[in-house]
Amino acid sequence: MCIACIYATVFFRCGNVPEAIVAHTMYNIYPWYYYNTSLDKDTIKLVEITGDNIKEEMEKIENTNTTSSPVCLGDIQNLILKSDKTLERMLIEQFHNLQHLYIICNWESFATEAFEECQNLLGLYVRCNRNLRSIPAGTFEKLRVLKKLVISHSNLDTIEPEIFKRLPFLEDLDLQENNIRNIKPKFLCELPKLTRISLGRNKIEFLPANVFDSLFSLSKVDLSHNNLNQWCSVAQENNNITHLRLNHNKLDELISNYFSTLSSLLQLNLDDNNLSIVNNKAFGGLHKLDYLSLSNNKIFGVEPEAFEDLKSLRVLQLQCNKLTSLSKDMFKNFGFLKILYLNNNNIEELSVDSFEPLSSIENIFLHSSNIKTITNHSQTGSKSLQHLHLEGNNIPRLVSSVFVGFSALLNLDLNESNLEDLETGWSTGLTSLKYLNLSGNSLRKLSKDTFSALVALRSLNLSGNKIEEIEEGAFSGLTNLTNLNLSDNQISRLTADVLKHLTSMRALAVGNNLIQRIDASSLGHLDSLIYLDLSENKITEVDELAFSGVQNLTTLDLGYNGLGVIPSALGHLIELGKLVLSCNCLNVLDYDILNKFKNLNKLHINGNEISDIDSDVIKSSPIVEFLFDEDKIGNEKSQDILQALKSRGVRRRSSVFCSSRTKSRKVVL
């Protein structure tokens, strides 16, 4: 699995992590029983948790009319309890073997003796109780083996000291999405096994001194979506915390050694705060930090020693800030950094040689950063970078040798970056590049040797430009290219001299251009070509020998052109498996040509003026996907054809050509 995928599932990157954890816990517990206390105990029913959305699961249970079966209350271990009554001891004492209890209620408080008979309880879940404001002291003290406690989406505003005292096996405490403003100094004590606490989505403004000090097993802390304006590193000395979420708070400054007491920290999320500058040694002491996210702040400056101690960092997120420049000093200590997000900033001049110190980098994201110029003054780059994303910028020109030093780059994306000119030698140094996306730009001409340095290139996307002219030799050197997309340009003519170097090409797309004729010399000899898209042009003529050099084609799209007859040149394509002739000017089918296609199983002729189809020819062919206009050939013959196709397992036979194209456009010649 790639690092980007791995980090998509870490503790603080999931959108609502505690929710997912609760759902995962319930999903892996079986069986669950549901009891609505307003009904008789005879209505207790067995239910199944199948999804990861707790709210939806509860609604589904409410609306399911499952037949109840007799069950011994003492045998039930996992109970979903819905009650409008105050939770009293007598309400659940009959379920004396409970291990997991999920409560749906609107209680204002708990009776202190409510859980006295639940001494085997491992998990207690109380959610969506907007009347619950406080918890009496001693409520949980009998739950000596409790491992997971969830009181979330309620209205708790204060947590009294020692409320969770004497829960020696508690591992996970979830108090997210309440109304908690104040944390008392000793609200967490005598919890030797606690590893995770979730206090996100409250209104906490301040953390008391040493609030986590006695929690020697605590490793994951979620304080996201609160009102904290500072993190007191001296007060929060806990060397065991590995994951800390402080995103969506009001932090406005990171002073030196801000988190230095958290020497075991691996992952830190500071997204969506009010940070403007990252000061020197802001992360001093965090030698083990592996992931740091500072996105969606207001950062315009990073001091030279800001990241000095982050020698283990592998992922850094700085996207959606106000950075205007990058320097080598910013990245000089990142020997292990693999993924760097810098997108959605305001970096008008990008000096790609600033990435030279990143000796392990693999992915850099710089899309939508208002980049106008790319320079490489020292002619150096990162020798490890594999994927560079520059799409969505405003770069009119790529100058010569701009990517020298990026010998390991595999994927370069410059989609929709307003490119107008590729200088000779712009691609020098990109000897490993396999995928190049230049689509959605303003290129008008491809000159000789434009891509000659890209000897390893496999896929080139030039769609959506304004290309009118392609010089002979523009694609020289691209002997490994397998996919070329020239769709949505202003090309009026194809020539074999332009394509002759593409000896490995398997797919060529030239749709939506201005081509009127396919000559004998248009394609030349492309023995590897199996896919050709010539749709949405103005083609009215196809030379008899036009396809003689591409006899291995399996897919040909000539839809949305101006063809009056099926070209006899198609007879050379004996391997053809799919032929699209939709939306032309055809009046009849040429069965002599169709009979030559022994492998044709997909034929699209809808959107023409064809009013007669020989059903016997279609029935005797291998076609299983046939698009035609039923209303133009009569109901009886249509049904005859459709019945034959149906017996063969036809996939579809709609008379509407379903694709991303305009569905009913006629070609204007």
N, C-alpha and C positions, 0 to 999 in steps of 0.2 A: 504493500500500500504506500502511495506517495505521502510525503510529509504534509502536504496541504490537506489531504483527506484525513490523516491522523489527527491533525489539530482542529478539524471541524467537529470532533467529538469530545474535546477536552472539557474539563469541569466548567469553565467560565465562558465558553463560546456557544453553548446551547442556549437558545432563546429563553427558556424558562426551565432551568435545570432541575430545581427541586420538584416541579410538576412531573417532569419526565421520570425522576427517580421514584416518586410515589407510584406512578403508573406502572413502572417496570416491576416494582416490588409486588403490587397487587396481581399483576399479570402472571407472575411466577409462583403465586400461592394458589393452592387448589385443595379442596373446594371452598367456595364462598356461599354463604346463605344470607338471604335478605329477609329482614323482619321489620314490618311497619307496626309500631306499637299501638296504633289506633285500630288495628285489626286483631283478630284472635291469633293465638300462637299456631293454630292449625294452618294459617296462611303462610307460614315461613316456607320460602322456596329456595331451591338450589339455583344459583346464577353463575354465569361464566363471564369473566373479564377478558375481552379479546382485543381491545385497542389500547392506545396510549393517551387518550384524552379523558381524564377522570370525570369531567362534567358531562361529557357525552355518554360515558359509560353509565353514570347514575341515572341520566334521563332515559336511557335505553332500558334499564332495569325497571324503572317506574312504569314504563309503557309496555312491558312484556307480560302477557297473560300466560305465564307458565303454570301448569298444573302442579299443585302442591302435593308432596308426598310426606307421609308420617316420618318424623325424625325425632330422635331422642335429644332433648336440649343439652344434656350433659355431654353429648358426643360432638357437638358443634365446636370447631376450633377457630373458624374464621367467619365473622359476622359483620354484615352491613346493617346498621341499626338506624331506622328513621323514627324520630320521636319529637313531638311538640311539647312533651312533658319535661319537667326538670329531671335530670338524670339522678336517680336515687339508687341506693344499694339494691333494693328489692327488684329493680327493673332488670338488672343483669346478673343477679346472684345465681339464677338458675342455669346460666351458661358458665359453669365453674371450670370448664376446660379451655376457655378462650385463649387463643394465642395472638390473633389479630382482630382488632375492633375498629371499624370505620363508622363514624357517627355523623348522621345528617340531622341537624337540629337548629333551633333558634333560641337556645337557652342564653340567659344573661350571665349565668355562672354555673359552676359545678358544685354539687353537694360534696362536702369534704370526704364523706364515706363512700362516694359513688363507686370507687374502684377497689374497695377493700377485698372483694372476693375474686379479683382478677389477678391473682398472684402468679399466674403462668403467662401473663400477657407479654408478648414480644414486640408488638407493634400497635400503636394507638394513633388514629388519624381523625382529626376534627377539622372540617373544612367548611367554608362558606357559611359561617354563623355570624351574621352582622350584628347580632345583639350581644355577643360575648365581648365584654370589656375588661374583665379581670378574672384571675384564677386564685381561689383561696389557698392560703398556706396549707401544706399537708395533703393536697389533692392527690399527688402522685407517689406519696412516700411508701405505699404498700406495693408498688410495682417494681419489685426488687430485681426482676430479670428483664425489664423493658429495654429493648435495643433501639427502637425507632419511635420518636414522638413528633407528630405533625399537628400543629395548630395554626392553620394558614387561612388566608382569605376571610379573616374575621375582623373584629374591631378592637382587639387588645390595644390599650394605650400605655399601659405601664406593666413592667415585669418586676414584681417584688423580690427583694433579696432572698436567696436560698429557696426559691419556689421549686427548683429542680434538684434540690439537695437529696442526697442518699439514693441516687439512681446509679448504682455501681457498674451496670452493664450498658448504660445508654451510649450508643455510638453515633446516632444521627438525630439532631434537633432542628426542626424546620418551623420557623416562626415568620415566614415570608408573607408579605401582603397583609399586614395588619395596620394599626395606626400607632405603632410604638414610637414615642418621642424620647423617652428617657430610659436609659439603661442604668440600673443601680449597680454599685461596685461589686457586690457579691452575688449577683443573680446566677452566676455559674460557679458552683463549687461542689467539691466531692463528686466529680464526674470523671473518674480516672480513665474511662474507655472512650470518651467523646472524641470522635474523629472529624465530624462535620457539623457546622452550624450555619443555618441559612437565615439571615436577618434582612434579606433584600425586600425592596418595595415597602418600606416603612417611612417614618419621618424623623429618623435619628439624626440629631445635630451634633452630638458629642459622645465620645467614648470615655468612660471613667478610667482612671489609671489602673493598669495591671489587670484589666478585666479578663484577659485570657491567660494570665500567668500560671495558674495552677492546673491548667488543662494540658497535661504533658503528652497526651495522644492526639491533640487537635492538629489536623493537617489542612483542612479546607474551610475557608471562611468566606461567606458571601454577605457583603454589606452594600451591594449595588442598589441603585434607585433609592437613595436616602438624601439627607441634607447636610452631610458632613462637609465641613470646609477645611479640615485639616486631619492629618494622621500623625498622632504623637508617637514617634518611634521610641522615645525613651520609656513612655508609659506602657507600650505594648511589646514587652520582651517575651517572645515565644519562639524558640529556635526550631520548633517542630512544624510550623506552618509552611506548607508547600504551595498552596493555591490561595490567592487572595483576589477577590472581586471588589473593586471600589469604583466601578463604572457608574455613570449617571449620578454623580454627587456634585459638590460645589467646590472641589479643590481648585485653587487658583495658583498654587506655587509648589514647586518641588525643590526644596533646599538641599544642600549637601548632606549626604548620608541619611536621607529621609527614611529609608527602610532598612538601615544597616543592621538592626537587631534581628531581622528576619533572615538569618544567614542560610536557612534551608529552602528559601523560596524558589520555586521552579516556574510558576506561572503567575503573572500579575496583569490585571486588567484595569486600566485607567481611562477607558473610553468615555466620551461625553461628559467631561468636566469643563473647567474654565481655565485650563492651562494655556499660557502664552509663551513661556520660555522654559526650556529644559536646562537647568543650571548644571555647572560642573559637579561631578560626583553625586548627582541626584540619586543614582542607584548604587552608590558606594556600598561595598560589602556583599552585594548579591552575586557572588561568584558562581552560583549554581543556576541562576535564572536561565530558563530555556525558552520562555515565551513572554513577550512584552507587547501590550497593545495600548497605544496612545491615540487612537483614531478619534475623529469628531471632537477635537478640541479647537483651540485658537492659536496653536503653536506657530510662531513665525521665526523663532530662533532656537538653535541647539548649540550650546557652548562646546568648545573643543573636547573637554574631558567629561562630558555628560555621561557617556556610555563606557567610561574607562574600565570598569570592573566587570563588564558583561561579556566575559571571554567564553562563556558556555552558551550564549544566546543563539538560537536557531531560527526563531521567527520574530520579526519586528514589524509592527503595524503603525505607520505614521500617516495613513490616508486621511483625507478630509480634514486637513489643517490649512495653515496659511504660509507654508514654506515657499520661499522664493528662489532658493539656491541650494546646491549641494556641494560638499567639499570632501576631499580625501580624509581630512581630520575627523569628519563625522563618523566614518566607517573604519578607522584604522585598527580598532581592537576586536573586530568581529571575525575572528579566524574560523568560527564554526557556523556563522549565519548562512542559512539556506534559502529563506523566503523573506523578501522585503517588499512591503506595501507602501508606496509613495503616491498612489493615485489621488486624484481630486485635490491637488494643491495648486500653487500658482507659480510654477517653475518655468519662467519664460525661456531661459537659456539652460539647456541641459548639457553639462560637461560629463560625457560618459566615462572619461578617464578617472572620474572620482570613484568609480567602482573598482579600481585596480586592487585596493587592499582586501577586497572580499574574496578570499582565496577558496571558499567553499560554497559560494552563492550559486543557487540553481534557478531561482525564480525572482524576477523583479517586475513589479506592477507600477507603471507610470501613466496609465490611461487617464484621460480627462484631466490633465494637469496644466493646461494652457501653454504647453511647450511650443515655442515658435522657432527655436534654433537648437540644433544638436551639434556640439563641437567635440573634438578629441585632439586637443592641442599637443599633448605629449605622446600621441599615437600609441596609447596603452589602453588596456581594458581588463575585464575579468576573464581569466582563462578557464573558469569553471561554469560560468553562466550558461544555462541551457534555454531558458524561456524569458523573452523580453517583451512586455506589453506596452506599446506606445499608442494604441488606438485612441481616437477621440481627441486629438490635439490639433494644433494649427501650424504644421510644419510645411512650408511651401517647397523646401528644397532639402535634399540629402546630398551633402558635399562629398568630394572624393576622400576615401580612406577614413570615413567617419567611424567605421566599426573595426578598424584594425585593432587586434588584441583580443577579439572575441572569438577565438578559434573553436570553442566548444559549443557555441550557440546553435541550437536546433530549431527553435521556433521564434520568428520575429513577426509581430502583429502591428501593422501601421494602418489598420482599417480606419476610414473616415478621419483622416488627419490633414485634409486639404493639400495633399502633395500635388505639386505641379511639375516638378523637375527632378530627375535622377541624374546627377552628374556622372560622367565617365569615371569609373573606379570607385563608385560609392559603396559597392559590396566587397571590396578588397578585404581579405581577412576572414570572411565568413565561409570558411572551407568545410564546415560541418553542417551548415544550415540545411534543414530538410523541409521546413514549412514556412512559406512567406505569404503573408496576407497584406495586399496593397489595395484591397477593394474599397469602393466608396470614396475615391479621391478625384483629382482633377487632371490626371495625366492625359496628354493629347497625343504624344508620340513616343514610341519605343525605338531608341536608336541602336545601332550596331553595338554588340558586346555589352548591352545594358546589364545582363545577368551572367556574363561569362565566368565570373569568379565563383559562382554558386555551383560547384561541380557535384555536390551531394544532394542538391535540391530535388525533392520528390513532388511537392505540391506548390503551385503558384496560382494565387487568386488575384486576378486583375479586373474582376467584375465591377460594374458601377463606376467606371471612370468616363473619360471623354475621348478615348483613344480613336483616332482617325487613321493613323499611319503606323505601320510596323515595318521597320527596315529589315532587309535581309541580314541575317546574322544577329538579330536581337536576342534570339534564343540559343545562340551558339554556346556550347559547353554544357548544356543541360541534358546530357545523355542519360541521366538517371531520373528525369522528370516523368512522373506517371499521371499527374492530374494538372490540367491547365484550364482555368476558367476565364474566358474573355467575354462573358455575357454582359449585357447592358452597357454597351459602348456605342461607338459610331463607325464601326468597321464596315466598309462597303465591299471589300474584296479579300478573299483568302488566297494565298499562293503557296505552292509546295516549297518554294525557296525559303519561305519564312519558317515552315514547320519541319524541314528536312533533318534538322539536328535532333529532333525529339524522338529518338529511336526506341525509347522505352515507354512512351506515352500510352496509357490505357483509357483515359477519359479526357475528352475535349468538349467544352461547352462554349458555344458561340451564339447563344440565344439572344434575342432582342437587340439585333444590330441592323445594319442597312444593306445586307447582302441581297443581291437580286438574282444572281446566277452562280451555280456551282459548275466550274469548268473542269476539264480533264486534268488541269494542272493545279487545281485548288488544294487538294489534299496530299497528292504525291503518294509515296509508299510508307505507310505507317502500320507495319505488320502487327504491332502490339495493341493497336487501338480496338477496344471492344465497346466503348460508349461514345456516341456522338450526338450532341444537342445542337440543332440548327433551327430551333423553333423561333417564332416571333421575329422573323426577318421579312423580306419582301421577295422571296424566291419564287420565280415563275418558270425558270428553266433549270434543268439538270442535265449536263452532258452525259452521253452514253457511257463514257469511261470515267465518270466522276468518282465512282466508288471502287474502281478496279484495284486500287492499291490499299484498300482497307477491308479486305475480304473476311477478316475475323470479327467484324462488328457483330455484337449480339443485341445492342439497343441503338435504335435510330429514331430521333424525334424531329419530325418535319412539320409539326403542328403550327397553326397560326401563320401560314404563309399564303401564297397566291397560286398554288399549283392547280392547273386545270385537268391534268391527267396524272396517273401514277407513273413516275419516271421509270423507264425501262432499265435505267442504270441500277435499279434495286436488284435486278436479277443476278448481279455479281455477289450479293450478300447472302450466301447460302447458309451461313451460321446464324442468321438473324433470329432472335427470339422475341423481340418486342419492336413493333413498328407503330409510331404515332403519326397519323395523317389528319388529325382533328382540325377543324376550322380552316379548311382550304376552299378551293372552288371545284371540287371533284363532282362529276355527275354520275360516273359509272365506276365500278370496280373492274380492274384488269385481272381476271382469274388466271390467265397464263403466267403472270408474274407471281401472283400469290401462291400458285401451285409449286413454285420453285423453292418455297420456304418450308423445308421439312421439319424445322425446329420452331416455327413461329407459334407461340402460345398466347401472345398478347397483341391484339390489334385494335387500334382506336381510329374510327372513321367518323365519329360524330361531328356535328357542326358543318357538314357539307351539304350538297344538294342531291345526294344519292337516294333514289326513290325505289330501287330494286336491288335485292340481294338474293343470289342463288343459295338457298338454304342447304342444298345438297353439298355444295363446295365447302360451306362452313362446317357442316356436320362431319364431313370426311377429313377435315383438317385437325391438327392437334390443338387448336385454339381453345383456351379455357377462360380467357378474359377478353370480352368483345364489347367495345363501346360503339353504339350506333344509335341513330334516331328512329325510335320505334314508330313515331307518328308519321314518318315519311314513307314507310314501306308497307303499311297496312297491318292490321291486327293479326290476321290469320298467319301470315308469314313470320311476323315477329314472334308469335307464340311458338311456332314450329322451331325457330332458331333457339329461342330461350329454353325450350324443353330439352333440346339436344345438349345445350351448354350445361343446363342444370344437372343432367345425368352424368356429366363429367366433373361436377364439383366446381362450377363457375364461381369466381370470386365476386364479380360485380358486373352489371350490365346497364348501368344508368345511362340515360340519354343526355345527361349533363356532364360535361368534361370537368371532373373535380381535380383542381390543382391550384397552385398559388397564383396562376395567371388570372387575368380578367376573363370571366367565364364566357362571355358572349361577344367578344370583340371581333370584328371583321378587319382584315388587313387592308390598309389603304395603299394602293400601288401608285 
